Amino acid sequence: MARTSVTFDSAGIDIAGHLYTPDAPASGPRPAVVVGHPGTGVKEQAAGLYARRLAEQGFVALAFDSAYQGESGGLPRGLEDPGHRVEDLKAAVSYLTALAEVDADRIGLLGICASGGYTLTATAADHRVKAVATVSGVDIARQFRFGADGDQDPAVFQGMLDAAALARSAAARGEDPGVMPIFPETAEQAGALGGEHGVDGFDYYCTPRGAHERSAKFFVWESIDKLAFFDAFFAVPLIGDRPLLQIVGRRAVTAWMAVDVHQRAVGPKELHWIEGAGHVDLYDRTEYVDPAVAKLTEFYAAHLGAAN
């Protein structure tokens, strides 16, 4: 398996990616998968892990940093723009269609966490995508509005919108608008704010387990009012008869969103549970990633064709 640094354009912004290609010679162009990263994540974390594992199974795989994040371009840094996140995925598909080693008629998407929701929207709008899968998939807008478990007091998001409005006004006056931190300073604080899910996220992003210097751990406040009107699941019926696989940890507090998607989907669909796993466990824990990759390999081989 080889990893190559690549760049491609997404609505005028340079996107930095890692292209993973199998070592074994191929008899012709291969099927390919675009892998999207979690919110505030970067291509070197969970997305890169899954891209590498899929390349080991014979697929060309592309992991990349979303616009405004990681090594990709765009200002302000740390902006979570749902519309552009979807555009990035479609731009990644465009990039793959131009590669000689990729069969342009056999391209799929894989979204992890927040990219799970974005890949659904991108698939609905882009008929070049022949199959879509998610791992711990969520609609990040729903997560902000309703909480990871769906039981958040509505006043919490209204408070975020207040802060976002103040930040925009501060920026207009030439003042520093500040940023919204995603994680507190300690695991104990993360637990107090977000329970086990908060602790798991802190353990991945803020400790040597998964931390990366370009994983920003914050959003600029402008992200919040952009998330207010986004709905990753609205267009799920437009995926139509293209196959959908969702891989979910049995212990994941976010699983209610995957169930929602499953109920909305009108074509071939599967909700595949990984026993014992929480939401973040599927980012990197070998005992959970292994069965997830096995299921993804089976899914993409069935719907994109076996790797050459």
N, C-alpha and C positions, 0 to 999 in steps of 0.2 A: 504494500500500500504506500502510495506517495502523496505528500501534501504540498500543494503549491499555493503561494500567495497570489491573489488575483484582485482586480478592481473592475467595477462596472458602474454605469450611470443609472441613477434613480431620480427622475424628475429634476435633473441638473445637479445632483449631489453625488460625489464620488463615494461608492460603497466598497469597503474592504472585506474581502472574503478569503476563505481557505477552501481550495478545491481538492477533494480527496479522490484518488483514482486507484483502482485495483492494480496489483503487480502482474497478475496473470495476463497473458496475451488474450486478445478478444478476436473473434471471427468477424466482428462488425461493430457498429455503434451500440453502446450499452444503454440500458434504462438508467435514469438519473433521479435523484431526490434532492430537493431544496430543504434545508433544515433551519428553522427559525428559533432564536434563543428566547429565554424567559425575559420578563421585564427587568431592566437594569443589568441583565446579563451580557456576556460577550461571547464571541465565537470560540474562544479558547476553553469555555466551560462546558455545560451540558450539551449544547448544540454540536460542538466539535467532537465530543465523545460519541454521540450517536452517528454523526457523519462518518467518523473513522470506522465505527463498527459496521455500518452499512457498506462502506467501501471494501471491508474485509470479506463481505458476502458477495462481492462482484458488482455492486452498483457504483456509479459515479455519484458523489455527494458533495453538496456545496453548503457550507456554513458561513455566515457573514454577520458583520455588525450592522445593526440598523442605523439609518441616518440619525445624526446628532449624538451618536453613542460610539463607544469603543474607538477603533481606528478610522471609522468612516467620517466623512465631512458633515458640515451643517452646523449652524448656530441658531439658537443658543445651545451650548452643550447640556446634555441631560434632558432634552425635550422628548417627551413621549407623545408623538403625534399619530393617532390611530390611522388617519388617512394615508400618511406617508409610510407607516409600517406596512400597510397593505400594498402600497405601490412598490416598496422594496421587494416584496415577495414576487410580484409580477415581473419586476425588472430582473430578478434573479432567474426566473424562468426564461426570459428573453435572452439573457447571457448564455444559458445552457443550450438553447436552441441553435446558437451559432457555433457550437463546438463540434468538431468533426467526430470526436469520440462519443458523442451523445446522440441517441435516437430521439429526435424532436417530438416524435409521436408517443414517447414513453417516459413522460416526466410526471413525478408525483411531488406532493408537499408533505412535510412533517413539521408540526408545530409543538413546541414544548412550553407548557404554562401559558403565558400571555400570547405567545405566538400560536398556540392552539386556536384561540379565537380568531386571530388575524388570518391564519391559513384557511379557515372556513369561509371568511369573507372573500379572500382572494380567489379561492376555488370557485365560489359561486359566480364571480365576475369573469373568470378567465377559463375558457373552454380548452385551453392547451393543457390544463392540469387534468390528468386522467384518473388520479386516485389521491385521497387525502387521509392522513392519519394524525392523531394527536397523542401526546404523552402528558398526563396531568394537565390537560387543556382547560383553560378558563377564558372567560371574557373579562379582561382586566378592568373594563369600565364597570361591569357588574360588581366586581370585587371591591372596587373603590366605593361604589354607591351603597352596596348591601353588606359588605364584609365577606371575608373568605368563607364563612359558614352560612351566609345569607341572612343573618339575624342581627345585623348592625342597626343601631338607632339611626333613623334618617337624619337626625340633627348633626351627626358626625360629618356627613358629606356636605351638608349645608355650611358647616364651619369651614370646610376645605374651600368651598366656593367663595366664602367671604375673604379668606386669605389670598386666594387667587386674584380676586378683584382688587384688593389692596396692593398686591404685587404689581399688577399691570399699571395702576396709577403711579406707584413709586417709580417704575421704570420710565414713565412718561415725563416725570419731573427730573430725570437724570439721576435718580437714586438707585442704590443697590436693592433689587427686589428680593434677594435671598432665594433660597431653595427649600424644597420640602424633603427632609431626610426620610428615607424608607426604613432605616433600622435605628434603634436606640444605641446607647453606648455599651450596654451589657446584655448578656443572655437573660439575666433575671428581669430586666426591664422589658425585654422582648416577650418573655413569658407573661408578664403582667398585662401587656397590651394586646398580645395575640395568642395567648395560650400555647399549646404544643406546636401549632402551626408557626407561630412567631418564633419560638425557640429553634425549630427546624430550619427556618429561613436564615436566622442569625448564624446558626452553626455552619451552614453552607457558604454564605456570602462573606462572613466576617471572621472566619478562622482559616487556618491553613488547609482545611478540608477542601474548600472550593474557591477561596478568595482570589481575586485577580486585580491587579493594579488599575486596569481600565474599566472594571465593573464599578460604575459611579456610585451606587447605593443612594442616589437621590434623583428626584425629578425637579425641573424648574416648575414654578407654580403655574405657568401657562399651560402645562400638561393637563391640569385638573379640569379646567373648563372645556378643554378639547375632549376629554373623556366623558364629560357630562352628557353629551348628545350621541355618543357612539354606541352601537349595538351590534356586537360581533355575530349574534345568532339570528338576526332578523332575516338574513338572506339564505339561511341554511336550506330551505326548500328549493332554492335555485340550483343547488348542487345536483339536483335531479337524480338520474340513474347512475351517476359516478359513485364508486364505492367509498365508504367512510368507515374508518376504524378508530375507536377511541380506547386508549389504554389508561386505566385508572387504578390507583392504589386503593385497596379495600378500606384503608384507614384514612384516606384523604378527606379532610373537611370540605374541600372544594368539589367533591364528587357530584353534588347536586346540579352543578352546571353541565357536566357531561350527560347526566340523565335528561336534562332539559333539551340538549342538542339531539340526543337519541330520539326523543319524542317528536322533534320537529323534522328530522330527516325523512325523506320520502323514498329514497332509493336503497340499495344494498347497504346495510349498516351493521356494525357489531360494537358492543360495549364489552371490552375485555378487562376483567378484574385481575390484578396482581395481589394475591393474598399476603397479608401482613405489611404491605407497603403504605406509607403515608405519601402525601403530595411530593415532598422534596426528596424522599428516598429514591424516587425514580430518576433523579438527576444524575446520580453517580454510584449508588450502592450496588455493588456487583451482583449480589443475590437477587436483586430486583431488575437491574438493567439487563442481565442475561436473558431472562424469559421475555422481557419486553422486546429486545432485539430479535429474538427467535420468532416472535409473533409478527413483528414488522417485516422481517425477511419473507415469511410465508405470505403475508398480505401483498407486498409489492411484487413478489414473484408471480403471484396469481393474477394480478391486475395490470402490471406493467410488462410482464413477461420475464422469464428467467434471465439472469445475467449471463452473458456469453462466456 
